[in-house]
Amino acid sequence: MPEIKTIPNDDFFAIVLERLEEREPVEIPLTGISMNPLLQEGRDNLLLAPLAPDAPLHRYDVVLFRYGDTYLLHRIRKINGDTLVTRGDAINSVETPRRSDVVAILTAVRNTQTGELTQCHSLKWKLLSRKTVLIKFIKVKVRRTFRINLDK
C-alpha cells in the first residue's frame, strides 16, 4: 500500500489550482462533512474540471470556489446574476460567492471502495442530488414547524 503523505492545505490547493489553470482536470479526495450524505470523506474522490469563463452554471451544480482565504465545495442553490447562493448538503448556512470565484466544477465522483465512477451529468446523479436537497428541505421545514431535532 502506498504511503500517505499530508501536506498543508495552502500547498495542496496551489497544486490543484496550477493544474486547473493549465485546463487539466484533477481528482482529489473529499475532506469534510458538509456534503454528507451524498458525498462522504474517506469514500469519495472528486473529479473536478476547470470552469471556462463562459461556461454555464446551473442550480444543483457542485462547484469548488474561493471563499475568503479558503476553498469550499458546495452545491449551487440559486443564481442571481453574477452571484451564486451555495450551501453544503449537510449544513444550513449559505455562502454567496461571485461566479468569478468558481475555480472548478464537479464532473464525476469515484467511490474509492468500489471503484464506481458516477458522472455528474448522469440521471442517477441528478436524481440523487435532488433527493438530497429535497430531504434537507423537508427536515428544515419539519424542524421549524415542530421545533424538533431530526438528526438524533
C-alpha positions, 0 to 999 in steps of 0.5 A: 500500500502506498504511503500517505503523505499530508501536506498543508492545505495552502500547498495542496490547493496551489497544486490543484489550482496550477493544474486547473489553470493549465485546463487539466482536470484533477481528482482529489479526495473529499475532506469534510462533512458538509456534503454528507450524505451524498458525498462522504470523506474517506469514500469519495474522490472528486473529479473536478474540471476547470470552469471556462469563463463562459461556461454555464452554471446551473442550480444543483451544480457542485462547484469548488470556489474561493471563499475568503482565504479558503476553498469550499465545495458546495452545491449551487442553490440559486443564481442571481446574476453574477452571484451564486447562493451555495450551501453544503448538503449537510449544513444550513448556512449559505455562502454567496460567492461571485461566479468569478470565484468558481475555480472548478466544477464537479464532473464525476465522483469515484467511490474509492471502495468500489471503484464506481465512477458516477458522472455528474451529468448522469440521471442517477446523479441528478436524481440523487442530488435532488433527493438530497436537497429535497430531504434537507428541505423537508427536515428544515421545514419539519424542524421549524414547524415542530421545533424538533431535532431530526438528526438524533 
